[in-house]
Amino acid sequence: TPLGLMRIAMVVAPFLYVGTLISKNFAALLEEHDIFVPEDDDDDD
């Protein structure tokens, strides 16, 4: 199959992009509502 890798790339790339957008927006939503806010550990003593 000469175009096998090209077909795989054409299917996988859009799903990776959409998944990235969804996860980025969901993380922003969680942080906005203070459901999950990463802690800043400044213990450099």
CHARMM internal coordinates of N, CA and C (Angstrom, degrees):
IC EDIT
DIST 1 N 1 CA 1.4521
DIST 1 CA 1 C 1.5274
ANGL 1 N 1 CA 1 C 109.39
DIST 1 C 2 N 1.2975
ANGL 1 CA 1 C 2 N 117.97
DIHE 1 N 1 CA 1 C 2 N 101.42
DIST 2 N 2 CA 1.4685
ANGL 1 C 2 N 2 CA 120.85
DIHE 1 CA 1 C 2 N 2 CA -176.47
DIST 2 CA 2 C 1.5356
ANGL 2 N 2 CA 2 C 112.97
DIHE 1 C 2 N 2 CA 2 C -68.80
DIST 2 C 3 N 1.3057
ANGL 2 CA 2 C 3 N 117.35
DIHE 2 N 2 CA 2 C 3 N -29.11
DIST 3 N 3 CA 1.4686
ANGL 2 C 3 N 3 CA 119.48
DIHE 2 CA 2 C 3 N 3 CA -178.81
DIST 3 CA 3 C 1.5239
ANGL 3 N 3 CA 3 C 112.42
DIHE 2 C 3 N 3 CA 3 C -104.95
DIST 3 C 4 N 1.3081
ANGL 3 CA 3 C 4 N 117.60
DIHE 3 N 3 CA 3 C 4 N 18.96
DIST 4 N 4 CA 1.4621
ANGL 3 C 4 N 4 CA 121.38
DIHE 3 CA 3 C 4 N 4 CA -177.89
DIST 4 CA 4 C 1.5153
ANGL 4 N 4 CA 4 C 113.13
DIHE 3 C 4 N 4 CA 4 C -61.92
DIST 4 C 5 N 1.3269
ANGL 4 CA 4 C 5 N 116.30
DIHE 4 N 4 CA 4 C 5 N -48.33
DIST 5 N 5 CA 1.4674
ANGL 4 C 5 N 5 CA 119.76
DIHE 4 CA 4 C 5 N 5 CA -179.74
DIST 5 CA 5 C 1.5209
ANGL 5 N 5 CA 5 C 111.16
DIHE 4 C 5 N 5 CA 5 C -67.26
DIST 5 C 6 N 1.3299
ANGL 5 CA 5 C 6 N 116.27
DIHE 5 N 5 CA 5 C 6 N -34.55
DIST 6 N 6 CA 1.4636
ANGL 5 C 6 N 6 CA 119.91
DIHE 5 CA 5 C 6 N 6 CA 179.08
DIST 6 CA 6 C 1.5277
ANGL 6 N 6 CA 6 C 110.40
DIHE 5 C 6 N 6 CA 6 C -66.27
DIST 6 C 7 N 1.3148
ANGL 6 CA 6 C 7 N 117.78
DIHE 6 N 6 CA 6 C 7 N -40.97
DIST 7 N 7 CA 1.4663
ANGL 6 C 7 N 7 CA 121.01
DIHE 6 CA 6 C 7 N 7 CA 177.75
DIST 7 CA 7 C 1.5196
ANGL 7 N 7 CA 7 C 111.04
DIHE 6 C 7 N 7 CA 7 C -64.80
DIST 7 C 8 N 1.3146
ANGL 7 CA 7 C 8 N 116.14
DIHE 7 N 7 CA 7 C 8 N -42.30
DIST 8 N 8 CA 1.4686
ANGL 7 C 8 N 8 CA 119.93
DIHE 7 CA 7 C 8 N 8 CA 179.13
DIST 8 CA 8 C 1.5292
ANGL 8 N 8 CA 8 C 109.92
DIHE 7 C 8 N 8 CA 8 C -61.89
DIST 8 C 9 N 1.3264
ANGL 8 CA 8 C 9 N 116.74
DIHE 8 N 8 CA 8 C 9 N -43.86
DIST 9 N 9 CA 1.4623
ANGL 8 C 9 N 9 CA 120.65
DIHE 8 CA 8 C 9 N 9 CA 179.92
DIST 9 CA 9 C 1.5252
ANGL 9 N 9 CA 9 C 111.11
DIHE 8 C 9 N 9 CA 9 C -64.26
DIST 9 C 10 N 1.3324
ANGL 9 CA 9 C 10 N 117.17
DIHE 9 N 9 CA 9 C 10 N -37.79
DIST 10 N 10 CA 1.4612
ANGL 9 C 10 N 10 CA 120.49
DIHE 9 CA 9 C 10 N 10 CA -179.57
DIST 10 CA 10 C 1.5291
ANGL 10 N 10 CA 10 C 112.08
DIHE 9 C 10 N 10 CA 10 C -69.53
DIST 10 C 11 N 1.3087
ANGL 10 CA 10 C 11 N 117.94
DIHE 10 N 10 CA 10 C 11 N -24.33
DIST 11 N 11 CA 1.4641
ANGL 10 C 11 N 11 CA 121.43
DIHE 10 CA 10 C 11 N 11 CA 178.42
DIST 11 CA 11 C 1.5256
ANGL 11 N 11 CA 11 C 110.76
DIHE 10 C 11 N 11 CA 11 C -89.10
DIST 11 C 12 N 1.3152
ANGL 11 CA 11 C 12 N 117.69
DIHE 11 N 11 CA 11 C 12 N -41.89
DIST 12 N 12 CA 1.4634
ANGL 11 C 12 N 12 CA 121.41
DIHE 11 CA 11 C 12 N 12 CA -174.29
DIST 12 CA 12 C 1.5201
ANGL 12 N 12 CA 12 C 112.20
DIHE 11 C 12 N 12 CA 12 C -74.80
DIST 12 C 13 N 1.3168
ANGL 12 CA 12 C 13 N 118.77
DIHE 12 N 12 CA 12 C 13 N -40.70
DIST 13 N 13 CA 1.4640
ANGL 12 C 13 N 13 CA 122.00
DIHE 12 CA 12 C 13 N 13 CA -174.87
DIST 13 CA 13 C 1.5330
ANGL 13 N 13 CA 13 C 113.23
DIHE 12 C 13 N 13 CA 13 C -58.28
DIST 13 C 14 N 1.3300
ANGL 13 CA 13 C 14 N 120.21
DIHE 13 N 13 CA 13 C 14 N -48.34
DIST 14 N 14 CA 1.4708
ANGL 13 C 14 N 14 CA 118.49
DIHE 13 CA 13 C 14 N 14 CA 179.32
DIST 14 CA 14 C 1.5313
ANGL 14 N 14 CA 14 C 113.04
DIHE 13 C 14 N 14 CA 14 C -63.02
DIST 14 C 15 N 1.3354
ANGL 14 CA 14 C 15 N 117.12
DIHE 14 N 14 CA 14 C 15 N -37.61
DIST 15 N 15 CA 1.4579
ANGL 14 C 15 N 15 CA 119.20
DIHE 14 CA 14 C 15 N 15 CA 179.67
DIST 15 CA 15 C 1.5243
ANGL 15 N 15 CA 15 C 110.99
DIHE 14 C 15 N 15 CA 15 C -68.20
DIST 15 C 16 N 1.3166
ANGL 15 CA 15 C 16 N 118.24
DIHE 15 N 15 CA 15 C 16 N -36.63
DIST 16 N 16 CA 1.4637
ANGL 15 C 16 N 16 CA 120.50
DIHE 15 CA 15 C 16 N 16 CA 175.65
DIST 16 CA 16 C 1.5236
ANGL 16 N 16 CA 16 C 110.55
DIHE 15 C 16 N 16 CA 16 C -63.93
DIST 16 C 17 N 1.3274
ANGL 16 CA 16 C 17 N 116.53
DIHE 16 N 16 CA 16 C 17 N -42.03
DIST 17 N 17 CA 1.4598
ANGL 16 C 17 N 17 CA 120.76
DIHE 16 CA 16 C 17 N 17 CA -179.54
DIST 17 CA 17 C 1.5267
ANGL 17 N 17 CA 17 C 110.85
DIHE 16 C 17 N 17 CA 17 C -64.75
DIST 17 C 18 N 1.3231
ANGL 17 CA 17 C 18 N 117.23
DIHE 17 N 17 CA 17 C 18 N -47.07
DIST 18 N 18 CA 1.4736
ANGL 17 C 18 N 18 CA 121.17
DIHE 17 CA 17 C 18 N 18 CA -179.95
DIST 18 CA 18 C 1.5292
ANGL 18 N 18 CA 18 C 109.99
DIHE 17 C 18 N 18 CA 18 C -64.64
DIST 18 C 19 N 1.3219
ANGL 18 CA 18 C 19 N 117.94
DIHE 18 N 18 CA 18 C 19 N -40.40
DIST 19 N 19 CA 1.4574
ANGL 18 C 19 N 19 CA 120.84
DIHE 18 CA 18 C 19 N 19 CA 177.43
DIST 19 CA 19 C 1.5161
ANGL 19 N 19 CA 19 C 112.34
DIHE 18 C 19 N 19 CA 19 C -62.48
DIST 19 C 20 N 1.3159
ANGL 19 CA 19 C 20 N 116.26
DIHE 19 N 19 CA 19 C 20 N -38.62
DIST 20 N 20 CA 1.4624
ANGL 19 C 20 N 20 CA 120.69
DIHE 19 CA 19 C 20 N 20 CA 177.52
DIST 20 CA 20 C 1.5202
ANGL 20 N 20 CA 20 C 110.85
DIHE 19 C 20 N 20 CA 20 C -64.58
DIST 20 C 21 N 1.3219
ANGL 20 CA 20 C 21 N 116.66
DIHE 20 N 20 CA 20 C 21 N -44.00
DIST 21 N 21 CA 1.4692
ANGL 20 C 21 N 21 CA 120.05
DIHE 20 CA 20 C 21 N 21 CA 179.20
DIST 21 CA 21 C 1.5288
ANGL 21 N 21 CA 21 C 111.47
DIHE 20 C 21 N 21 CA 21 C -62.93
DIST 21 C 22 N 1.3166
ANGL 21 CA 21 C 22 N 116.62
DIHE 21 N 21 CA 21 C 22 N -43.80
DIST 22 N 22 CA 1.4658
ANGL 21 C 22 N 22 CA 120.56
DIHE 21 CA 21 C 22 N 22 CA -179.56
DIST 22 CA 22 C 1.5282
ANGL 22 N 22 CA 22 C 110.80
DIHE 21 C 22 N 22 CA 22 C -62.98
DIST 22 C 23 N 1.3218
ANGL 22 CA 22 C 23 N 116.52
DIHE 22 N 22 CA 22 C 23 N -46.05
DIST 23 N 23 CA 1.4672
ANGL 22 C 23 N 23 CA 119.04
DIHE 22 CA 22 C 23 N 23 CA -177.82
DIST 23 CA 23 C 1.5246
ANGL 23 N 23 CA 23 C 111.53
DIHE 22 C 23 N 23 CA 23 C -67.05
DIST 23 C 24 N 1.3359
ANGL 23 CA 23 C 24 N 117.20
DIHE 23 N 23 CA 23 C 24 N -36.85
DIST 24 N 24 CA 1.4580
ANGL 23 C 24 N 24 CA 120.57
DIHE 23 CA 23 C 24 N 24 CA 179.14
DIST 24 CA 24 C 1.5309
ANGL 24 N 24 CA 24 C 110.51
DIHE 23 C 24 N 24 CA 24 C -65.78
DIST 24 C 25 N 1.3194
ANGL 24 CA 24 C 25 N 116.53
DIHE 24 N 24 CA 24 C 25 N -44.08
DIST 25 N 25 CA 1.4666
ANGL 24 C 25 N 25 CA 120.21
DIHE 24 CA 24 C 25 N 25 CA 179.31
DIST 25 CA 25 C 1.5220
ANGL 25 N 25 CA 25 C 111.32
DIHE 24 C 25 N 25 CA 25 C -67.25
DIST 25 C 26 N 1.3189
ANGL 25 CA 25 C 26 N 117.87
DIHE 25 N 25 CA 25 C 26 N -38.63
DIST 26 N 26 CA 1.4627
ANGL 25 C 26 N 26 CA 120.99
DIHE 25 CA 25 C 26 N 26 CA 179.62
DIST 26 CA 26 C 1.5281
ANGL 26 N 26 CA 26 C 110.88
DIHE 25 C 26 N 26 CA 26 C -67.88
DIST 26 C 27 N 1.3281
ANGL 26 CA 26 C 27 N 117.55
DIHE 26 N 26 CA 26 C 27 N -38.81
DIST 27 N 27 CA 1.4656
ANGL 26 C 27 N 27 CA 120.34
DIHE 26 CA 26 C 27 N 27 CA 177.39
DIST 27 CA 27 C 1.5229
ANGL 27 N 27 CA 27 C 110.58
DIHE 26 C 27 N 27 CA 27 C -64.77
DIST 27 C 28 N 1.3285
ANGL 27 CA 27 C 28 N 117.33
DIHE 27 N 27 CA 27 C 28 N -39.13
DIST 28 N 28 CA 1.4675
ANGL 27 C 28 N 28 CA 120.27
DIHE 27 CA 27 C 28 N 28 CA 177.32
DIST 28 CA 28 C 1.5231
ANGL 28 N 28 CA 28 C 110.81
DIHE 27 C 28 N 28 CA 28 C -65.71
DIST 28 C 29 N 1.3301
ANGL 28 CA 28 C 29 N 117.12
DIHE 28 N 28 CA 28 C 29 N -37.81
DIST 29 N 29 CA 1.4613
ANGL 28 C 29 N 29 CA 121.02
DIHE 28 CA 28 C 29 N 29 CA 178.12
DIST 29 CA 29 C 1.5261
ANGL 29 N 29 CA 29 C 111.16
DIHE 28 C 29 N 29 CA 29 C -64.81
DIST 29 C 30 N 1.3298
ANGL 29 CA 29 C 30 N 116.88
DIHE 29 N 29 CA 29 C 30 N -44.05
DIST 30 N 30 CA 1.4618
ANGL 29 C 30 N 30 CA 120.43
DIHE 29 CA 29 C 30 N 30 CA 178.29
DIST 30 CA 30 C 1.5217
ANGL 30 N 30 CA 30 C 111.62
DIHE 29 C 30 N 30 CA 30 C -62.10
DIST 30 C 31 N 1.3224
ANGL 30 CA 30 C 31 N 116.06
DIHE 30 N 30 CA 30 C 31 N -41.58
DIST 31 N 31 CA 1.4603
ANGL 30 C 31 N 31 CA 119.25
DIHE 30 CA 30 C 31 N 31 CA -179.09
DIST 31 CA 31 C 1.5280
ANGL 31 N 31 CA 31 C 110.58
DIHE 30 C 31 N 31 CA 31 C -70.15
DIST 31 C 32 N 1.3146
ANGL 31 CA 31 C 32 N 117.61
DIHE 31 N 31 CA 31 C 32 N -34.76
DIST 32 N 32 CA 1.4651
ANGL 31 C 32 N 32 CA 121.63
DIHE 31 CA 31 C 32 N 32 CA -179.86
DIST 32 CA 32 C 1.5236
ANGL 32 N 32 CA 32 C 111.41
DIHE 31 C 32 N 32 CA 32 C -64.96
DIST 32 C 33 N 1.3165
ANGL 32 CA 32 C 33 N 116.74
DIHE 32 N 32 CA 32 C 33 N -37.02
DIST 33 N 33 CA 1.4598
ANGL 32 C 33 N 33 CA 121.02
DIHE 32 CA 32 C 33 N 33 CA -178.91
DIST 33 CA 33 C 1.5357
ANGL 33 N 33 CA 33 C 112.51
DIHE 32 C 33 N 33 CA 33 C -94.39
DIST 33 C 34 N 1.3111
ANGL 33 CA 33 C 34 N 116.67
DIHE 33 N 33 CA 33 C 34 N 11.95
DIST 34 N 34 CA 1.4700
ANGL 33 C 34 N 34 CA 123.14
DIHE 33 CA 33 C 34 N 34 CA 178.38
DIST 34 CA 34 C 1.5155
ANGL 34 N 34 CA 34 C 112.68
DIHE 33 C 34 N 34 CA 34 C 55.13
DIST 34 C 35 N 1.3152
ANGL 34 CA 34 C 35 N 117.43
DIHE 34 N 34 CA 34 C 35 N 32.38
DIST 35 N 35 CA 1.4605
ANGL 34 C 35 N 35 CA 121.00
DIHE 34 CA 34 C 35 N 35 CA 176.36
DIST 35 CA 35 C 1.5231
ANGL 35 N 35 CA 35 C 109.09
DIHE 34 C 35 N 35 CA 35 C -80.42
DIST 35 C 36 N 1.2988
ANGL 35 CA 35 C 36 N 115.89
DIHE 35 N 35 CA 35 C 36 N -44.41
DIST 36 N 36 CA 1.4573
ANGL 35 C 36 N 36 CA 120.46
DIHE 35 CA 35 C 36 N 36 CA 176.62
DIST 36 CA 36 C 1.5144
ANGL 36 N 36 CA 36 C 107.89
DIHE 35 C 36 N 36 CA 36 C -138.27
DIST 36 C 37 N 1.3232
ANGL 36 CA 36 C 37 N 115.96
DIHE 36 N 36 CA 36 C 37 N 110.64
DIST 37 N 37 CA 1.4618
ANGL 36 C 37 N 37 CA 121.00
DIHE 36 CA 36 C 37 N 37 CA 177.45
DIST 37 CA 37 C 1.5194
ANGL 37 N 37 CA 37 C 106.89
DIHE 36 C 37 N 37 CA 37 C -124.12
DIST 37 C 38 N 1.3131
ANGL 37 CA 37 C 38 N 117.93
DIHE 37 N 37 CA 37 C 38 N 118.86
DIST 38 N 38 CA 1.4702
ANGL 37 C 38 N 38 CA 119.33
DIHE 37 CA 37 C 38 N 38 CA -179.92
DIST 38 CA 38 C 1.5311
ANGL 38 N 38 CA 38 C 111.11
DIHE 37 C 38 N 38 CA 38 C -62.17
DIST 38 C 39 N 1.3022
ANGL 38 CA 38 C 39 N 115.15
DIHE 38 N 38 CA 38 C 39 N 139.64
DIST 39 N 39 CA 1.4581
ANGL 38 C 39 N 39 CA 120.51
DIHE 38 CA 38 C 39 N 39 CA 179.11
DIST 39 CA 39 C 1.5218
ANGL 39 N 39 CA 39 C 110.14
DIHE 38 C 39 N 39 CA 39 C -83.83
DIST 39 C 40 N 1.3260
ANGL 39 CA 39 C 40 N 115.41
DIHE 39 N 39 CA 39 C 40 N 142.20
DIST 40 N 40 CA 1.4606
ANGL 39 C 40 N 40 CA 120.55
DIHE 39 CA 39 C 40 N 40 CA 175.79
DIST 40 CA 40 C 1.5242
ANGL 40 N 40 CA 40 C 108.07
DIHE 39 C 40 N 40 CA 40 C -94.16
DIST 40 C 41 N 1.3095
ANGL 40 CA 40 C 41 N 116.74
DIHE 40 N 40 CA 40 C 41 N 108.92
DIST 41 N 41 CA 1.4558
ANGL 40 C 41 N 41 CA 120.87
DIHE 40 CA 40 C 41 N 41 CA 178.75
DIST 41 CA 41 C 1.5294
ANGL 41 N 41 CA 41 C 109.37
DIHE 40 C 41 N 41 CA 41 C -88.89
DIST 41 C 42 N 1.3129
ANGL 41 CA 41 C 42 N 116.03
DIHE 41 N 41 CA 41 C 42 N 105.06
DIST 42 N 42 CA 1.4662
ANGL 41 C 42 N 42 CA 121.69
DIHE 41 CA 41 C 42 N 42 CA 179.30
DIST 42 CA 42 C 1.5206
ANGL 42 N 42 CA 42 C 109.67
DIHE 41 C 42 N 42 CA 42 C -108.97
DIST 42 C 43 N 1.3145
ANGL 42 CA 42 C 43 N 116.35
DIHE 42 N 42 CA 42 C 43 N 55.49
DIST 43 N 43 CA 1.4635
ANGL 42 C 43 N 43 CA 121.12
DIHE 42 CA 42 C 43 N 43 CA -179.34
DIST 43 CA 43 C 1.5083
ANGL 43 N 43 CA 43 C 110.08
DIHE 42 C 43 N 43 CA 43 C -100.57
DIST 43 C 44 N 1.3403
ANGL 43 CA 43 C 44 N 116.39
DIHE 43 N 43 CA 43 C 44 N 62.85
DIST 44 N 44 CA 1.4670
ANGL 43 C 44 N 44 CA 120.61
DIHE 43 CA 43 C 44 N 44 CA -178.79
DIST 44 CA 44 C 1.5129
ANGL 44 N 44 CA 44 C 111.77
DIHE 43 C 44 N 44 CA 44 C -98.07
DIST 44 C 45 N 1.3197
ANGL 44 CA 44 C 45 N 117.55
DIHE 44 N 44 CA 44 C 45 N 31.37
DIST 45 N 45 CA 1.4772
ANGL 44 C 45 N 45 CA 121.25
DIHE 44 CA 44 C 45 N 45 CA -177.83
DIST 45 CA 45 C 1.5076
ANGL 45 N 45 CA 45 C 110.71
DIHE 44 C 45 N 45 CA 45 C -73.04
END
COOR INIT
IC SEED 1 N 1 CA 1 C
IC BUILD
